[in-house]
C-alpha cells in the first residue's frame, strides 16, 4: 500500500489533527472492549502532540485502556533529559489517569543487549500477535534528516529485516547505544504514522515521496506496513518540495 502524505500549515495544526485522530482510535477500541497498544517516539513533534493530548484529551480519552510502549530509547537514565520515556512522562503521562501497569518503558539504564531481549518478552506478553509477530494498534515515528527512523540508521538496514522484536543499535555519529523496535515489528502495526516538521526534513521527504535514486538508503523508506496503513503527517516547511 502506498503511503499517504498529509500536509498541515503549521506543526501545531498537525499535532491538533493527529491528536484528534488518535483519540478517536483509542476510544473506538474501547467501545469494542479492546485495549489499545501504542508505541511512541521522542522528538519535538511528538512533544507537541503529547502537549495537545494532555491539554485537550485528558478526560475525554479512556487512558486506562491504553498500553504505552516506546519505539526506541537512548541508553540513558529515565531522568536524563535525552530519555524518550522521561519526556513522555513529564509532558503527558503525569497529567492523565493511567495505571502504572499500562506503562511499559524501555530501561535505557540497563545493558542494551539484555534489555532488548527483556523488552521483547514484555511486548510479547502485552501486545496481540499477528503473523507470529507483535501487532501494535498504533506506532508513531519520526524521521531524521539522514533518513533514519526509530533507531534504525543508514548503514544498518539489517535491523529492518531482523527476526528479533527489539535490538540494540548504535548512533553512527555519537556512538551512543540505543534500543529499538525492528522493521518487521513496526511494519506489522495497524496504523503507522510519521510526524515530521521543519525545513531540515524537506529534502528527505522529497526523496522518499518522489522515490529519488538515494531514497533506498533511508530506513524510513522501508516502512511499508504488511496489513496496515502508513501516513505521513508533515507541515508546510517539511513538505515544501512535494506540494
C-alpha contacts under 8 A as a table, 3 or more apart, distances in Angstrom:
res1	aa1	res2	aa2	distance
1	X	224	X	7.12
1	X	225	X	7.63
1	X	229	X	7.29
2	X	224	X	7.79
2	X	230	X	7.79
3	X	224	X	7.53
3	X	229	X	7.36
3	X	230	X	5.25
3	X	231	X	5.60
3	X	232	X	7.17
4	X	230	X	6.51
4	X	231	X	4.61
4	X	232	X	6.03
5	X	231	X	5.84
5	X	232	X	4.68
5	X	233	X	6.27
5	X	234	X	7.43
6	X	231	X	7.38
6	X	232	X	6.04
6	X	233	X	5.07
6	X	234	X	6.21
7	X	14	X	7.83
7	X	233	X	6.18
7	X	234	X	4.98
7	X	235	X	5.28
7	X	236	X	6.01
7	X	239	X	6.59
8	X	11	X	7.19
8	X	13	X	6.22
8	X	14	X	5.45
8	X	233	X	7.51
8	X	234	X	6.20
8	X	235	X	4.63
8	X	236	X	5.91
9	X	13	X	6.69
9	X	14	X	7.63
9	X	235	X	5.61
9	X	236	X	5.24
10	X	13	X	5.32
10	X	14	X	6.34
10	X	235	X	5.31
10	X	236	X	6.61
11	X	14	X	4.99
11	X	15	X	6.17
11	X	45	X	7.18
11	X	48	X	7.95
11	X	197	X	6.26
11	X	234	X	7.66
11	X	235	X	5.65
12	X	15	X	5.11
12	X	16	X	6.16
12	X	48	X	7.17
13	X	16	X	5.02
13	X	17	X	6.13
14	X	17	X	5.28
14	X	18	X	6.16
14	X	233	X	6.65
14	X	234	X	6.93
14	X	235	X	6.66
15	X	18	X	5.24
15	X	19	X	5.87
15	X	45	X	7.43
15	X	48	X	6.35
15	X	49	X	4.81
15	X	52	X	6.94
16	X	19	X	5.21
16	X	20	X	6.32
16	X	49	X	7.18
16	X	52	X	6.50
17	X	20	X	5.29
17	X	21	X	6.46
18	X	21	X	5.05
18	X	22	X	6.04
18	X	49	X	7.60
18	X	233	X	7.82
19	X	22	X	5.12
19	X	23	X	6.02
19	X	49	X	6.36
19	X	52	X	6.82
19	X	53	X	6.12
20	X	23	X	5.21
20	X	24	X	6.26
21	X	24	X	5.13
21	X	25	X	6.36
22	X	25	X	5.11
22	X	26	X	6.25
23	X	26	X	5.19
23	X	27	X	6.16
23	X	57	X	7.34
23	X	61	X	6.19
24	X	27	X	5.21
24	X	28	X	6.01
25	X	28	X	5.11
25	X	29	X	6.23
26	X	29	X	5.27
26	X	30	X	6.39
26	X	36	X	5.99
26	X	61	X	7.19
26	X	62	X	7.59
26	X	65	X	7.72
26	X	66	X	7.22
27	X	30	X	4.96
27	X	31	X	6.33
27	X	61	X	6.31
27	X	62	X	6.72
28	X	31	X	5.12
28	X	32	X	6.58
29	X	32	X	5.19
29	X	33	X	6.45
29	X	34	X	5.19
29	X	35	X	6.43
29	X	36	X	6.30
30	X	33	X	4.93
30	X	34	X	5.39
30	X	35	X	6.40
30	X	36	X	7.63
30	X	62	X	7.54
30	X	65	X	6.58
31	X	34	X	7.47
34	X	65	X	7.68
35	X	65	X	5.01
35	X	66	X	5.91
35	X	67	X	7.14
36	X	65	X	6.16
36	X	66	X	4.77
36	X	67	X	6.06
36	X	136	X	7.96
36	X	137	X	6.07
36	X	138	X	7.97
37	X	66	X	5.96
37	X	67	X	4.83
37	X	68	X	6.34
37	X	69	X	7.44
37	X	127	X	6.59
37	X	136	X	5.31
37	X	137	X	5.21
37	X	138	X	6.53
38	X	66	X	6.97
38	X	67	X	6.07
38	X	68	X	5.17
38	X	69	X	5.91
38	X	70	X	7.96
38	X	136	X	6.29
38	X	137	X	6.14
38	X	138	X	4.94
38	X	139	X	5.97
38	X	140	X	7.89
39	X	68	X	6.06
39	X	69	X	4.43
39	X	70	X	4.74
39	X	71	X	5.39
39	X	136	X	7.15
39	X	138	X	6.34
39	X	139	X	4.77
39	X	140	X	6.23
40	X	46	X	7.95
40	X	68	X	7.47
40	X	69	X	6.35
40	X	70	X	4.86
40	X	71	X	5.53
40	X	139	X	6.14
40	X	140	X	4.98
40	X	141	X	6.97
41	X	46	X	6.76
41	X	70	X	6.09
41	X	71	X	5.51
41	X	72	X	6.56
41	X	84	X	6.79
41	X	140	X	6.01
41	X	141	X	5.74
41	X	142	X	6.91
41	X	150	X	7.23
42	X	46	X	6.06
42	X	47	X	7.09
42	X	84	X	4.83
42	X	85	X	7.84
42	X	87	X	7.35
42	X	88	X	7.61
42	X	142	X	7.88
43	X	46	X	5.66
43	X	47	X	6.21
43	X	84	X	7.76
43	X	142	X	7.44
44	X	47	X	4.99
44	X	48	X	6.36
45	X	48	X	5.03
45	X	49	X	6.27
45	X	195	X	6.46
45	X	196	X	6.81
45	X	197	X	6.92
46	X	49	X	4.79
46	X	50	X	6.01
46	X	195	X	7.29
47	X	50	X	5.13
47	X	51	X	6.26
47	X	87	X	7.38
47	X	88	X	7.26
47	X	91	X	7.03
48	X	51	X	5.12
48	X	52	X	6.44
49	X	52	X	5.19
49	X	53	X	6.26
50	X	53	X	5.01
50	X	54	X	6.07
50	X	88	X	7.11
50	X	91	X	6.12
50	X	92	X	5.40
51	X	54	X	5.18
51	X	55	X	6.09
51	X	91	X	5.94
51	X	92	X	6.48
52	X	55	X	5.15
52	X	56	X	5.78
52	X	57	X	7.44
53	X	56	X	5.46
53	X	57	X	4.90
53	X	58	X	6.48
53	X	92	X	7.15
54	X	57	X	5.85
54	X	58	X	5.10
54	X	91	X	7.30
54	X	92	X	5.31
54	X	95	X	6.08
54	X	96	X	6.64
55	X	58	X	6.21
56	X	59	X	7.97
57	X	60	X	5.11
57	X	61	X	5.76
58	X	61	X	6.43
58	X	95	X	7.23
58	X	96	X	5.48
58	X	97	X	7.75
59	X	62	X	7.28
59	X	96	X	7.67
62	X	65	X	5.70
62	X	66	X	7.47
63	X	66	X	5.21
63	X	96	X	7.11
63	X	97	X	6.29
63	X	98	X	5.47
64	X	67	X	7.92
64	X	97	X	6.81
64	X	98	X	4.88
64	X	99	X	6.32
64	X	102	X	7.40
66	X	98	X	7.92
66	X	102	X	6.75
67	X	102	X	4.68
67	X	103	X	6.09
67	X	104	X	7.34
68	X	102	X	6.16
68	X	103	X	4.95
68	X	104	X	5.80
68	X	105	X	7.70
69	X	103	X	6.69
69	X	104	X	5.13
69	X	105	X	5.99
69	X	106	X	7.84
70	X	73	X	7.04
70	X	84	X	7.89
70	X	85	X	7.44
70	X	104	X	7.61
70	X	105	X	6.38
70	X	106	X	6.76
71	X	139	X	7.39
71	X	140	X	7.68
71	X	141	X	7.57
71	X	150	X	6.00
71	X	180	X	5.94
71	X	181	X	5.52
72	X	84	X	7.81
72	X	106	X	7.62
72	X	150	X	5.66
72	X	151	X	6.09
72	X	178	X	6.98
72	X	179	X	5.41
72	X	180	X	4.14
72	X	181	X	6.24
73	X	83	X	6.72
73	X	84	X	5.90
73	X	85	X	7.47
73	X	106	X	6.45
73	X	108	X	6.30
73	X	151	X	7.87
73	X	178	X	5.63
73	X	179	X	5.37
73	X	180	X	6.60
74	X	82	X	7.07
74	X	83	X	6.18
74	X	84	X	7.26
74	X	108	X	5.96
74	X	176	X	7.39
74	X	177	X	6.38
74	X	178	X	4.51
74	X	179	X	6.57
75	X	107	X	7.73
75	X	108	X	4.01
75	X	109	X	5.65
75	X	110	X	7.39
75	X	112	X	6.87
75	X	176	X	7.29
75	X	177	X	5.55
75	X	178	X	5.35
75	X	179	X	7.13
76	X	80	X	6.23
76	X	82	X	7.23
76	X	83	X	6.32
76	X	108	X	4.90
76	X	109	X	5.02
77	X	80	X	5.19
77	X	83	X	6.83
77	X	107	X	7.74
77	X	108	X	5.92
77	X	109	X	4.81
78	X	83	X	5.55
78	X	84	X	8.00
78	X	85	X	6.33
78	X	86	X	5.29
78	X	107	X	7.51
78	X	108	X	6.96
78	X	109	X	7.33
79	X	83	X	6.87
79	X	86	X	5.96
80	X	83	X	5.42
80	X	86	X	7.14
81	X	86	X	7.13
81	X	87	X	7.42
82	X	86	X	7.80
82	X	87	X	7.92
83	X	86	X	5.02
83	X	87	X	6.35
83	X	108	X	7.88
84	X	87	X	5.26
84	X	88	X	6.32
85	X	88	X	5.17
85	X	89	X	6.02
85	X	105	X	6.50
85	X	106	X	7.70
86	X	89	X	5.10
86	X	90	X	6.24
87	X	90	X	5.40
87	X	91	X	6.09
88	X	91	X	5.35
88	X	92	X	5.53
88	X	93	X	6.28
89	X	92	X	5.54
89	X	93	X	4.44
89	X	94	X	5.58
90	X	93	X	6.46
90	X	94	X	5.70
90	X	95	X	7.85
91	X	94	X	6.96
91	X	95	X	7.31
92	X	95	X	5.39
92	X	96	X	6.59
93	X	96	X	5.56
93	X	97	X	7.80
93	X	98	X	7.30
98	X	102	X	6.85
99	X	102	X	5.50
99	X	103	X	7.39
100	X	103	X	5.47
101	X	104	X	7.40
104	X	122	X	7.81
106	X	115	X	7.37
106	X	119	X	6.50
106	X	179	X	7.70
107	X	110	X	5.78
107	X	115	X	6.64
108	X	111	X	7.77
108	X	112	X	7.11
108	X	115	X	7.74
108	X	178	X	7.76
108	X	179	X	7.58
110	X	114	X	7.64
110	X	115	X	6.20
111	X	114	X	5.52
111	X	115	X	5.87
112	X	115	X	5.04
112	X	116	X	5.99
112	X	168	X	5.64
112	X	177	X	7.09
112	X	178	X	7.05
112	X	179	X	6.32
113	X	116	X	5.20
113	X	117	X	6.54
113	X	167	X	6.90
113	X	168	X	5.55
114	X	117	X	5.18
114	X	118	X	6.24
115	X	118	X	4.90
115	X	119	X	5.88
115	X	179	X	7.83
116	X	119	X	5.23
116	X	120	X	6.15
116	X	166	X	5.19
116	X	167	X	5.33
116	X	168	X	6.22
116	X	179	X	6.14
116	X	180	X	7.64
117	X	120	X	5.19
117	X	121	X	6.56
117	X	166	X	6.79
117	X	167	X	7.59
118	X	121	X	5.25
118	X	122	X	6.40
119	X	122	X	4.94
119	X	123	X	6.17
119	X	166	X	7.17
120	X	123	X	5.14
120	X	124	X	6.30
120	X	164	X	7.95
120	X	165	X	5.49
120	X	166	X	5.70
121	X	124	X	5.05
121	X	125	X	6.36
122	X	125	X	5.16
122	X	126	X	6.50
123	X	126	X	5.35
123	X	127	X	5.59
123	X	134	X	7.16
124	X	127	X	5.69
124	X	128	X	7.41
124	X	129	X	7.63
124	X	134	X	6.40
127	X	134	X	5.80
127	X	135	X	6.51
127	X	136	X	6.44
128	X	134	X	5.73
128	X	135	X	5.74
128	X	136	X	7.28
129	X	132	X	5.76
129	X	133	X	5.17
129	X	134	X	4.37
129	X	135	X	5.39
130	X	133	X	5.43
130	X	134	X	6.25
130	X	135	X	5.82
130	X	188	X	7.62
133	X	165	X	7.87
133	X	184	X	7.98
133	X	185	X	6.47
133	X	188	X	7.15
134	X	165	X	7.94
134	X	185	X	6.27
134	X	188	X	7.07
134	X	189	X	7.95
135	X	185	X	6.95
135	X	188	X	5.24
135	X	189	X	4.83
135	X	190	X	6.99
136	X	139	X	6.67
136	X	186	X	7.95
136	X	188	X	7.21
136	X	189	X	4.67
136	X	190	X	6.42
136	X	191	X	7.99
137	X	189	X	5.72
137	X	190	X	4.95
137	X	191	X	6.16
138	X	189	X	6.16
138	X	190	X	6.06
138	X	191	X	4.77
138	X	192	X	5.90
138	X	193	X	7.66
139	X	186	X	6.89
139	X	189	X	6.62
139	X	191	X	6.29
139	X	192	X	4.83
139	X	193	X	6.31
140	X	192	X	6.04
140	X	193	X	4.99
140	X	194	X	6.03
140	X	195	X	7.29
141	X	149	X	6.60
141	X	150	X	6.46
141	X	192	X	7.33
141	X	193	X	6.00
141	X	194	X	4.66
141	X	195	X	6.28
142	X	149	X	5.87
142	X	150	X	7.02
142	X	194	X	5.32
142	X	195	X	5.35
142	X	196	X	5.98
143	X	146	X	7.94
143	X	147	X	5.82
143	X	148	X	5.62
143	X	149	X	4.85
143	X	150	X	7.75
143	X	194	X	7.21
143	X	195	X	7.68
143	X	196	X	6.52
143	X	201	X	7.74
143	X	220	X	6.61
144	X	147	X	5.05
144	X	148	X	5.09
144	X	149	X	6.42
144	X	201	X	7.23
145	X	148	X	7.43
145	X	200	X	6.19
145	X	201	X	5.50
145	X	203	X	7.95
145	X	204	X	6.24
146	X	153	X	7.92
146	X	154	X	7.32
146	X	204	X	7.26
146	X	218	X	7.13
147	X	153	X	7.47
147	X	154	X	7.08
147	X	204	X	6.18
147	X	217	X	7.74
147	X	218	X	4.49
147	X	219	X	6.06
147	X	220	X	5.81
147	X	221	X	7.88
148	X	151	X	6.91
148	X	152	X	5.69
148	X	153	X	4.66
148	X	154	X	6.19
148	X	218	X	6.06
148	X	219	X	5.21
148	X	220	X	5.79
149	X	152	X	5.60
149	X	153	X	6.94
149	X	219	X	6.20
149	X	220	X	5.34
150	X	180	X	6.26
150	X	181	X	7.14
151	X	169	X	6.69
151	X	170	X	7.96
151	X	171	X	7.61
151	X	178	X	6.54
151	X	179	X	7.04
151	X	180	X	5.44
151	X	181	X	7.90
152	X	156	X	6.42
152	X	157	X	6.95
152	X	159	X	6.43
152	X	160	X	7.48
152	X	169	X	7.25
152	X	180	X	7.32
152	X	182	X	7.73
152	X	219	X	6.40
153	X	156	X	5.48
153	X	157	X	7.05
153	X	171	X	7.22
153	X	172	X	7.44
153	X	218	X	7.74
153	X	219	X	6.42
154	X	157	X	6.40
154	X	217	X	6.17
154	X	218	X	5.85
154	X	219	X	6.16
155	X	217	X	7.76
156	X	159	X	6.24
157	X	160	X	5.41
157	X	161	X	7.33
157	X	219	X	6.48
158	X	161	X	5.30
158	X	162	X	6.06
159	X	162	X	4.97
159	X	167	X	7.50
159	X	182	X	5.47
159	X	183	X	6.21
160	X	182	X	5.66
160	X	183	X	3.85
160	X	184	X	6.25
160	X	219	X	7.50
160	X	222	X	7.51
161	X	182	X	7.47
161	X	183	X	6.19
161	X	184	X	6.33
162	X	165	X	7.74
162	X	182	X	6.38
162	X	183	X	7.15
162	X	184	X	7.10
163	X	184	X	7.51
164	X	167	X	6.80
164	X	182	X	6.91
165	X	181	X	5.96
165	X	182	X	5.74
165	X	184	X	7.81
165	X	185	X	6.20
166	X	179	X	6.89
166	X	180	X	5.48
166	X	181	X	4.50
166	X	182	X	5.54
167	X	179	X	5.75
167	X	180	X	5.58
167	X	181	X	6.60
167	X	182	X	6.71
168	X	177	X	6.86
168	X	178	X	5.65
168	X	179	X	4.47
168	X	180	X	6.35
169	X	177	X	5.78
169	X	178	X	5.09
169	X	179	X	6.00
169	X	180	X	7.06
170	X	175	X	5.60
170	X	176	X	5.56
170	X	177	X	4.55
170	X	178	X	5.84
171	X	174	X	5.63
171	X	175	X	5.01
171	X	176	X	5.30
171	X	177	X	6.46
171	X	178	X	7.25
172	X	175	X	5.76
181	X	185	X	6.57
181	X	186	X	6.77
182	X	185	X	5.63
182	X	186	X	6.45
183	X	186	X	5.13
183	X	187	X	6.05
183	X	222	X	7.86
183	X	223	X	7.07
184	X	187	X	5.10
184	X	188	X	6.22
185	X	188	X	5.08
185	X	189	X	7.03
186	X	189	X	5.81
186	X	192	X	7.53
186	X	223	X	7.33
186	X	225	X	7.43
187	X	192	X	7.66
187	X	223	X	5.98
187	X	224	X	5.86
187	X	225	X	4.00
187	X	226	X	5.82
187	X	228	X	7.74
188	X	225	X	5.76
188	X	226	X	5.78
188	X	227	X	6.74
188	X	228	X	7.10
189	X	192	X	6.41
189	X	225	X	6.67
189	X	227	X	7.57
189	X	228	X	6.03
190	X	225	X	7.72
190	X	227	X	6.80
190	X	228	X	4.26
190	X	229	X	6.38
191	X	228	X	5.55
191	X	229	X	5.06
191	X	230	X	6.09
191	X	231	X	7.96
192	X	225	X	7.41
192	X	228	X	7.44
192	X	229	X	6.11
192	X	230	X	4.63
192	X	231	X	6.46
193	X	230	X	5.70
193	X	231	X	4.98
193	X	232	X	5.85
193	X	233	X	7.06
194	X	230	X	7.67
194	X	231	X	6.28
194	X	232	X	4.66
194	X	233	X	5.90
194	X	234	X	7.96
195	X	232	X	6.24
195	X	233	X	4.99
195	X	234	X	6.04
196	X	201	X	6.95
196	X	232	X	7.50
196	X	233	X	6.39
196	X	234	X	4.94
196	X	235	X	7.04
196	X	238	X	6.83
197	X	201	X	6.63
197	X	234	X	5.51
197	X	235	X	5.21
197	X	236	X	7.88
197	X	237	X	6.78
197	X	238	X	5.22
198	X	201	X	5.84
198	X	202	X	7.23
198	X	235	X	7.00
198	X	236	X	7.99
198	X	237	X	5.22
198	X	238	X	4.92
199	X	202	X	5.35
199	X	237	X	5.12
199	X	238	X	5.23
200	X	203	X	7.27
200	X	238	X	7.13
201	X	204	X	5.52
201	X	205	X	6.12
201	X	238	X	5.16
202	X	205	X	5.36
202	X	206	X	6.18
202	X	237	X	6.79
202	X	238	X	4.33
202	X	239	X	5.88
202	X	240	X	6.42
202	X	241	X	6.68
203	X	206	X	5.12
203	X	207	X	6.17
203	X	241	X	7.64
204	X	207	X	5.16
204	X	208	X	6.24
204	X	215	X	7.92
205	X	208	X	5.15
205	X	209	X	5.86
205	X	238	X	7.05
205	X	239	X	6.88
205	X	242	X	7.96
206	X	209	X	5.10
206	X	210	X	5.82
206	X	211	X	7.90
206	X	212	X	7.91
206	X	239	X	7.39
206	X	241	X	5.90
206	X	242	X	5.96
207	X	210	X	5.41
207	X	211	X	5.47
207	X	212	X	4.85
207	X	213	X	7.74
207	X	214	X	7.13
207	X	215	X	5.48
208	X	211	X	4.95
208	X	212	X	6.73
208	X	215	X	5.38
208	X	221	X	6.09
209	X	212	X	7.98
209	X	242	X	7.27
210	X	242	X	7.97
211	X	214	X	7.89
211	X	215	X	5.79
212	X	215	X	5.54
213	X	216	X	7.17
214	X	217	X	5.63
214	X	218	X	7.57
215	X	218	X	5.49
215	X	221	X	6.48
216	X	219	X	7.49
216	X	221	X	6.32
216	X	222	X	7.69
217	X	221	X	7.93
218	X	221	X	5.56
218	X	222	X	7.58
219	X	222	X	5.57
219	X	223	X	7.41
220	X	223	X	5.60
221	X	224	X	7.71
223	X	230	X	7.71
224	X	229	X	7.94
224	X	230	X	6.71
225	X	228	X	5.10
225	X	229	X	6.15
225	X	230	X	6.58
234	X	238	X	6.03
234	X	239	X	6.26
235	X	238	X	5.45
235	X	239	X	6.13
236	X	239	X	4.93
236	X	240	X	5.58
237	X	240	X	5.17
238	X	241	X	7.91
239	X	242	X	5.45
239	X	243	X	6.18
240	X	243	X	5.90
